Amino acid sequence: MAALKDIVLNGVLIAIIAHGLIGISLVWDKVLLVRRGTQNLLSYVFWLGAISIFGLLLIPFGFRMPSLRLAAMGFSAGLLDLIASFFYYSALKSGEASEELAAMGGFAPVATALIAVPLLDKPIGGQLLGFTLMTVGGFVMFFAEKAPLHKMLPKIVIAAAGFGMLNVLQKLVFNGTNFVSGYVFFTLGTTAGAFAMLIPPSWRRQILTSSEEAPPRSKFWYMVNRFIAGVGSFLVIYAVSRANPALVEAISGVRYVIVFLGAWAITSFRPAWFREDFRAWVLVTKMAATGLVVAGLIIVGLRGGEGAGGPQ
């Protein structure tokens, strides 16, 4: 029983499962973002945030009012999540799915580690080699081919900085209170940010009009995909509460391995959904990047997920 509990509470394992689920959802996000009725970015991000209100269902399971400082930090992290997600999905829409995810796999862990340096005792959780391999894998995949940098890079940098800051804020909150209490305030921040998007009249019209025009089938698959992404996001936050945030972010390399495989499969068998460039050199380079990510994960696993089990 103790061994099972250790597995369930292992932050590295939770992060791998979480990023795997998010990788699956991101492949489908790319499909939805090129379809009529679900391609409006404001509407897409609004519902992403509004659905997070269901996180309040955790209140009966251990919520206690934290200090005002911790509550404000949790709420701010929720707002940052929505802002970073806007730029994240904007980059996903403007570029190739495997490129954008790979870029985030490089920039986001670095941003998280740099922000963590003055705030956490172990900025990368004592996993320098594994962290480096996974992060380098992200950059290698991003530069595997000529990407539309002028469109993607500014959005990616802003999203990476936003995710880095919210990861560290989440960890600080979880170090000061229990998971449920921190997650509730994170949820409140994300939900408040979503409904604030309805304040500008032009945004409100876009969100409501796009939601009304979307065909029932698109709405159904959007909600299914949001459920998968929601479970993955919840597990990422839980992993941050159990492990070092920079290490959890580095494990996001699992996402782009899945996105790489999913994009290749769709390009090969369902090109009407979307197409990506998989010329021989590009394919070999992306496979090498995938190998770096896997090697980093193995090293972290062999070291037992050092720094993965408690406050940092």
Phi, psi and omega per residue, in radians:
M1 nan -0.722 3.128
A2 -1.103 -0.694 3.132
A3 -1.129 -0.703 3.112
L4 -1.115 -0.700 3.126
K5 -1.111 -0.699 3.126
D6 -1.084 -0.678 3.136
I7 -1.163 -0.808 -3.109
V8 -1.089 -0.609 -3.080
L9 -1.649 0.089 -3.121
N10 -1.309 2.032 -3.057
G11 -1.105 -0.637 -3.126
V12 -1.155 -0.807 3.129
L13 -1.093 -0.751 3.118
I14 -1.064 -0.731 -3.139
A15 -1.114 -0.695 3.132
I16 -1.092 -0.814 3.117
I17 -1.095 -0.766 -3.100
A18 -1.077 -0.853 -3.108
H19 -1.206 -0.499 3.049
G20 -1.112 -0.788 3.106
L21 -1.102 -0.725 3.138
I22 -1.166 -0.633 3.085
G23 -1.042 -0.756 3.097
I24 -1.074 -0.773 -3.116
S25 -1.160 -0.585 -3.111
L26 -1.226 -0.589 3.044
V27 -1.061 -0.777 3.137
W28 -1.250 -0.543 3.042
D29 -1.006 -0.753 -3.128
K30 -1.085 -0.694 3.096
V31 -1.097 -0.819 -3.084
L32 -1.173 -0.602 -3.078
L33 -1.277 -0.130 3.036
V34 -1.892 0.108 3.126
R35 -1.754 2.497 3.091
R36 -1.105 2.401 3.106
G37 1.684 -0.386 3.090
T38 -2.245 0.199 -3.063
Q39 -1.645 -0.110 3.107
N40 -1.270 2.049 -3.007
L41 -1.155 -0.714 -3.140
L42 -1.072 -0.778 3.122
S43 -1.119 -0.702 -3.117
Y44 -1.064 -0.838 -3.103
V45 -1.251 -0.616 3.113
F46 -1.010 -0.879 -3.113
W47 -1.191 -0.531 3.055
L48 -1.011 -0.750 3.141
G49 -1.382 -0.687 -3.081
A50 -1.104 -0.657 -3.121
I51 -1.132 -0.414 -3.102
S52 -1.146 -0.190 3.128
I53 -1.034 -0.391 3.139
F54 -1.171 -0.227 3.060
G55 -1.101 -0.349 3.123
L56 -1.192 -0.253 3.095
L57 -1.114 -0.256 3.136
L58 -1.401 -0.165 -3.058
I59 -0.904 -0.739 -3.129
P60 -1.210 -0.153 -2.996
F61 -1.834 0.802 3.007
G62 2.009 0.207 -3.135
F63 -1.235 2.341 2.956
R64 -2.454 2.513 -3.034
M65 -1.154 2.054 3.105
P66 -1.393 -3.134 3.073
S67 -1.135 2.774 3.139
L68 -1.028 -0.661 3.129
R69 -1.084 -0.831 -3.137
L70 -1.179 -0.664 3.110
A71 -1.087 -0.747 3.130
A72 -1.145 -0.674 3.119
M73 -1.144 -0.745 3.116
G74 -1.125 -0.760 3.120
F75 -1.094 -0.755 3.130
S76 -1.112 -0.664 3.103
A77 -1.096 -0.657 3.096
G78 -1.118 -0.755 3.086
L79 -1.082 -0.764 3.128
L80 -1.064 -0.635 3.136
D81 -1.046 -0.744 -3.124
L82 -1.216 -0.733 3.127
I83 -1.106 -0.824 3.134
A84 -1.100 -0.662 3.138
S85 -1.112 -0.625 3.121
F86 -1.043 -0.853 -3.133
F87 -1.220 -0.559 3.114
Y88 -1.084 -0.871 -3.124
Y89 -1.304 -0.476 3.051
S90 -1.130 -0.724 3.084
A91 -1.164 -0.688 3.119
L92 -1.071 -0.659 -3.118
K93 -1.258 -0.576 -3.030
S94 -1.568 -0.256 -3.111
G95 -2.218 -2.949 3.076
E96 -1.448 2.499 -3.045
A97 -1.012 -0.805 -3.089
S98 -1.196 -0.574 3.110
E99 -1.180 -0.851 -3.055
E100 -1.123 -0.780 3.135
L101 -1.138 -0.666 3.120
A102 -1.136 -0.712 3.113
A103 -1.067 -0.757 3.106
M104 -1.115 -0.608 3.117
G105 -1.130 -0.372 3.078
G106 -1.637 -0.859 -3.037
F107 -1.280 -0.745 -3.027
A108 -1.102 -0.789 3.110
P109 -1.094 -0.669 3.126
V110 -1.118 -0.788 3.124
A111 -1.066 -0.758 3.138
T112 -1.085 -0.772 -3.125
A113 -1.135 -0.739 -3.126
L114 -1.132 -0.735 3.121
I115 -1.187 -0.554 -3.097
A116 -1.306 -0.396 -3.044
V117 -0.893 -0.895 -3.127
P118 -1.446 -0.096 -2.982
L119 -1.988 -0.452 -3.105
L120 -2.123 2.628 -3.114
D121 -1.153 -0.677 -3.129
K122 -2.164 1.611 -3.057
P123 -0.987 -0.573 3.110
I124 -2.159 0.340 3.002
G125 1.145 0.434 3.107
G126 1.233 0.405 -3.081
Q127 -2.172 0.966 -3.024
L128 -1.054 -0.831 -3.066
L129 -1.158 -0.867 3.141
G130 -1.093 -0.741 3.102
F131 -1.034 -0.793 -3.102
T132 -1.121 -0.790 -3.130
L133 -1.070 -0.786 -3.131
M134 -1.155 -0.672 -3.137
T135 -1.227 -0.769 3.106
V136 -1.076 -0.645 3.093
G137 -0.997 -0.676 3.103
G138 -1.106 -0.788 -3.137
F139 -1.185 -0.676 3.132
V140 -1.072 -0.766 -3.139
M141 -1.160 -0.649 -3.133
F142 -1.119 -0.742 -3.089
F143 -1.598 0.260 3.120
A144 -1.154 -0.423 -3.135
E145 -2.622 2.978 -3.118
K146 -1.289 1.912 -3.112
A147 -1.734 2.737 3.110
P148 -1.303 1.297 -3.021
L149 -1.021 -0.667 -3.094
H150 -1.116 -0.428 3.103
K151 -1.586 -0.700 -2.955
M152 -1.611 -0.759 -2.920
L153 -1.048 -0.808 3.122
P154 -1.021 -0.723 3.138
K155 -1.151 -0.695 -3.122
I156 -1.152 -0.742 -3.138
V157 -1.112 -0.759 3.122
I158 -1.121 -0.780 3.133
A159 -1.108 -0.744 -3.127
A160 -1.101 -0.749 3.112
A161 -1.122 -0.707 3.113
G162 -1.112 -0.802 3.125
F163 -1.158 -0.648 3.108
G164 -1.077 -0.795 3.136
M165 -1.141 -0.761 -3.099
L166 -1.193 -0.590 3.089
N167 -1.059 -0.784 -3.129
V168 -1.205 -0.723 3.096
L169 -1.049 -0.759 3.111
Q170 -1.028 -0.785 -3.110
K171 -1.104 -0.725 3.116
L172 -1.091 -0.689 3.116
V173 -1.152 -0.797 -3.111
F174 -1.190 -0.469 3.053
N175 -1.217 -0.397 -3.078
G176 -1.809 -0.216 3.133
T177 -2.635 3.117 -3.125
N178 -1.396 2.957 -3.043
F179 -1.069 -0.835 -3.070
V180 -1.048 -0.789 -3.110
S181 -1.093 -0.765 3.119
G182 -1.164 -0.709 -3.097
Y183 -1.180 -0.628 3.129
V184 -1.066 -0.778 -3.140
F185 -1.255 -0.560 3.021
F186 -1.070 -0.790 3.116
T187 -1.078 -0.739 3.121
L188 -1.055 -0.700 3.130
G189 -1.148 -0.763 3.136
T190 -1.139 -0.759 3.140
T191 -1.134 -0.769 3.116
A192 -1.064 -0.712 3.104
G193 -1.087 -0.686 3.137
A194 -1.115 -0.823 -3.112
F195 -1.256 -0.410 3.045
A196 -1.161 -0.417 3.104
M197 -1.159 -0.297 3.128
L198 -1.460 -0.134 -3.085
I199 -1.212 -0.890 3.100
P200 -1.127 2.194 -3.074
P201 -0.968 -0.712 -3.102
S202 -1.165 -0.678 3.097
W203 -1.161 -0.742 -3.117
R204 -1.058 -0.740 3.127
R205 -1.095 -0.766 -3.138
Q206 -1.088 -0.772 -3.095
I207 -1.135 -0.851 -3.081
L208 -1.239 -0.705 3.141
T209 -1.145 -0.785 -3.136
S210 -1.101 -0.685 -3.135
S211 -1.154 -0.647 -3.134
E212 -1.262 -0.610 -3.056
E213 -1.416 -0.354 -3.108
A214 -1.099 2.274 3.121
P215 -1.126 2.667 -3.104
P216 -0.925 -0.686 -3.116
R217 -1.111 -0.704 3.112
S218 -1.146 -0.719 3.122
K219 -1.082 -0.735 -3.119
F220 -1.078 -0.869 -3.095
W221 -1.203 -0.549 3.068
Y222 -1.088 -0.786 -3.111
M223 -1.187 -0.673 3.083
V224 -1.066 -0.790 -3.121
N225 -1.174 -0.625 3.109
R226 -1.159 -0.580 3.093
F227 -1.128 -0.797 3.122
I228 -1.076 -0.804 3.139
A229 -1.130 -0.646 -3.139
G230 -1.122 -0.743 3.092
V231 -1.096 -0.771 3.125
G232 -1.082 -0.768 -3.135
S233 -1.130 -0.707 3.095
F234 -1.049 -0.758 -3.133
L235 -1.197 -0.584 3.066
V236 -1.076 -0.802 3.138
I237 -1.103 -0.704 3.102
Y238 -1.131 -0.671 3.101
A239 -1.100 -0.676 3.098
V240 -1.083 -0.622 3.123
S241 -1.213 -0.359 -3.099
R242 -1.829 -0.339 -3.018
A243 -2.372 3.111 3.100
N244 -1.256 2.301 -3.052
P245 -1.101 -0.624 3.124
A246 -1.164 -0.656 3.109
L247 -1.178 -0.737 3.089
V248 -1.053 -0.704 3.131
E249 -1.196 -0.648 3.110
A250 -1.115 -0.593 3.123
I251 -1.188 -0.170 3.064
S252 -1.054 -0.201 3.018
G253 -0.958 -0.481 3.072
V254 -1.022 -0.619 3.126
R255 -1.022 -0.873 -3.012
Y256 -1.379 -0.296 2.941
V257 -1.119 -0.797 3.128
I258 -1.185 -0.710 3.112
V259 -1.121 -0.726 3.098
F260 -1.012 -0.852 3.135
L261 -1.164 -0.715 3.134
G262 -1.163 -0.733 3.123
A263 -1.137 -0.664 3.103
W264 -1.122 -0.768 -3.128
A265 -1.118 -0.748 -3.130
I266 -1.188 -0.747 3.110
T267 -1.059 -0.636 -3.101
S268 -1.386 -0.660 -2.981
F269 -2.033 -0.364 3.108
R270 -2.385 1.020 -3.064
P271 -1.084 -0.314 3.106
A272 -1.174 -0.412 3.130
W273 -1.281 -0.960 2.944
F274 -2.967 2.776 -3.116
R275 -2.174 2.499 3.019
E276 -2.252 2.854 -3.079
D277 -1.463 2.035 3.107
F278 -2.236 0.882 3.013
R279 -1.105 2.858 -3.007
A280 -0.950 -0.855 -3.101
W281 -1.125 -0.735 3.132
V282 -1.081 -0.776 -3.116
L283 -1.092 -0.781 -3.131
V284 -1.103 -0.757 -3.119
T285 -1.142 -0.729 3.140
K286 -1.189 -0.569 3.069
M287 -1.170 -0.661 3.098
A288 -1.123 -0.725 3.108
A289 -1.091 -0.710 3.086
T290 -1.056 -0.696 3.106
G291 -1.075 -0.667 3.099
L292 -1.110 -0.738 3.133
V293 -1.091 -0.827 -3.129
V294 -1.084 -0.719 3.117
A295 -1.084 -0.733 3.097
G296 -1.073 -0.726 3.120
L297 -1.121 -0.702 3.140
I298 -1.123 -0.743 3.135
I299 -1.101 -0.771 3.100
V300 -1.076 -0.733 3.134
G301 -1.133 -0.732 -3.132
L302 -1.151 -0.511 3.115
R303 -1.506 0.110 3.031
G304 1.331 0.358 3.140
G305 1.100 0.763 -3.137
E306 -0.853 2.292 -3.124
G307 1.420 0.185 -3.028
A308 -1.737 -0.040 -2.994
G309 -1.877 -0.061 -3.085
G310 -2.831 -2.967 -3.104
P311 -1.009 2.539 3.119
Q312 -1.996 nan nan
